[in-house]
Amino acid sequence: MTTEYSSPPHLHDGTTVTGLMAKVGLALVPGLLIYLWWFGSGILIQCLLAVSAALLCEWLLLRVTGKPAMYLKDGSVIVTALLFAFSLSPFTPWWITVLGISFAVVFAKHLYGGLGYNLFNPAMAGYVFILLCFPAQLNQWPSVGVTPDFSDYLAIIFSGHMSTGIDALSGASPLNHMKSQLNNMAMIPEIISNPIYGTIGGRGWEIINTAFLAGGLWLLFSRTIRWHIPAAVLGGLFGCSLCLYISDSAIHVAPFFHLFSGGTMLGAFFIATDPVTAPTTALGRVLYGVLIGIVVFAIRTWGGYPDGFAFAVLIANMFAPLISHYTTPPVMGQEHL
Amino acid sequence: MSRQLHTFPGGLKLATFKHLSDSEMAQQQALPERLILPLQQHIGIPAEPVVRIGDQVLKGQVIARANGYVSLPVHASTSGRIIDIGDYPVPHPSGLNAPCIVIEADGLDQWGEITPTHEYASVDPQELQTVICECGISGLGGAGFPAHVKIREGVDNAVDTLIINGVECEPYITCDARLIQEKAQYVVAGTRMIGHAVQARHCVIAIEDDMPASYQALAELVGEDIELVTVPARYPAGGEKQLIQVITGKTVPSGGLPIHVGIVMHNVATAAAVYRAVTRGEPIISRYVTISGNVERPRNLQVLLGTPVKDCLANCGFTDDGRSKIILGGPMMGMRVRNPDIPITKTTNCILIQRHEPAPPALPCIRCGRCAEVCPVRLQPQQLYWHAESGNFRAAQSYHLFDCIECGLCAYVCPSHIPLVQYFRYAKSKVAETERRERGAEYSLTRFLEKNARAERLRADRARPLPPDTSQALAEKRSYIEAAVARSKQKKELLQKDQADDD
């Protein structure tokens, strides 16, 4: 007989943190493929940069904080790095990527105590950090119909310039374009006649969002994530935009445009669902999701940034403990006390 | 079936592994050479030995008597000689020894005198309660609470429903299912007896919906007076509070008992034991035990109490390969024991052999909330863990730590493999310890203040000047003393004079 220690329950359903993280990574694959097809290989370089920098930071920080190096294997830092890379423009200079993910891992994750203890979503904290510091570099997206090849990306990311000049390849994202045109008093019908718009969202963006939606639905059905947060985020965003759309469709974009533009699906299914920084109760998660949806809509409509997902998530993160506290259901047998 | 069933929060459908052991008739386990009978096989006060080393005892004879109200007697499981009364390893998570009576079997297995109670229906319920107590019946489901106490609670209160619990929700365990199939008439008759003892308005026998054979066996016997209910097989549907909720829709108040909502619950094996006790006067000296898991021949055994676990294992072809562990009870709540010499007791329902897989190291909690989803009590285990881990036990208590039934589901689903149940048990013991210490401190403080007050009173008494005594009595006393002094002086003088004369 073995003398090793063991305590009940003597069974386990076999889920592991690493397994959950791997599923999230797997669910990103459809999005990644469409992204590659639409914008070219830049995303791969960004992912590689972010993941290697993140692993290095994680390893260093685990050493510094005296935690076991096997924590590296939980895979959480890789998911953080991937989500961070997907938030970036594929043109982002390498040092900005490295700076952002380092901030995410060191400040947003480890200085709060590491996995499980961070208040803010690390990927979004890192992204907001570089967005505030280097707004210009982060708002350059490949123009419609232009797919820069691998050497173009290498040149832009690592040296910051190329023979044809970055401006020839890049332009504003649909959300950014929409915002500036609306500020110029243009009407929606004339704005969306621009070729950067597709049938329901930004051209290309709508397909990418659909791919993330597909990956997200798989996460739902494989019970990796629960429905509350994604449904609430999409519902909140849809509800707000529907109200304004009904009130005046000439200056307010259709609700589906919001759902299939920018980082909506990635944010709703992959970023907002980070369990560490979200409330833990079912009702709390719904409220948290709705809050994110509302803030995203508010920033997109009235704020200074074309997309507001990162800000919305960070703002909602701050409320997560409070929401959890006030939505804790009564324990069995305590209802009447 | 007309009863509208309800649900409890959380819970999970587990792989049952019941097919391993539920198809074969329970076999009678051979009489061992020595039987070790712990004085405490129930919740409450241990029994008090009434035999001495060397005494000959008969099967069914009382060898230790109940010590108080929440206590039960222990009976000899076979005839033989008492060879020792002392500390032996018992089924307890601590692995510590506890007082036991050891009987050396004489092999005759000869019954002592037992008296049946005829016509139970005409007997006063209180008297049935005495019979049940004298036969040493504790809850045979797992916790081992003395059956007569629950019945007494029932007699004293209005019992709406008596529920006989045949919902064996833990994986692997099939001893109740086998008992129902083999001794259905005992279970049904026992149900009627307990129903009479507590004067219940309704009697329900509950089993799981994946026990068709048990259903069949019972359905033939239950009449109009007993309702046979199948509940969905979902762990932990057999938990007392959960089953009450499923069957009646009532929730037992936190910290309360089923009787507070008009319900008494007993296990099917308890009902069968009550039947034997009442109709034959037979005390509880054996029980059905499932031996399952990693053994050659998993099955159920009918085992005399006091039989060593290792005998049962040997009977089922268990060979120790150095990597197995023995679990008493089910895989979710059972306790791991290290010593195979420990005896089968009234509460041993299963011996499970599991291959020991070293648990993966626990990672930090990622607050995924799976534990809260499956918790049948609707606790927030991640919050409890947060506070328990940081030593903030009072905060854990405010998250209703003591409502945790330790079903183990939270740890079962935890992707970080955190031994949550361990943390909660630890926190519970810490809170209990703090409370004990606080009570002690409070008591000391009261005593200290009392002592100070007493000293103060004494000082005040002493400081008060004595009143001048001018009574007649004092004058008499004084004259008496003076007279005595004068007498003794006189005597002394005489003595000195005598001495001087002698010189």
Interface residues (C-beta under 8 A of the other chain):
Chain A: M1 T2 T3 E4 S6 S7 P8 P9 H10 L11 H12 D13 T15 T16 V17 G19 L20 P68 M70 Y71 D74 S76 G114 L115 G116 Y117 R226 P275 V276 A278 T280 T281 S324 T328 P329 P330 V331 M332 G333 Q334 E335 H336 L337
Chain B: F8 P9 L14 P171 K241 Q245 T251 V252 P253 S254 G255 G256 D320 G322 R323 S324 K325 I326 I327 P331 M332 M333 G334 M335 R336 R338 P340 L352 Q354 H356 P358 A359 P360 P361 L363 P364 C365 I366 R367 C368 G369 R370 A372 E373 P376 V377 R378 L379 Q380 Q382 Q383 H400 D403 E406 G408 L409 A411 Y412 V413 C414 P415 S416 H417 P419 V421 Q422
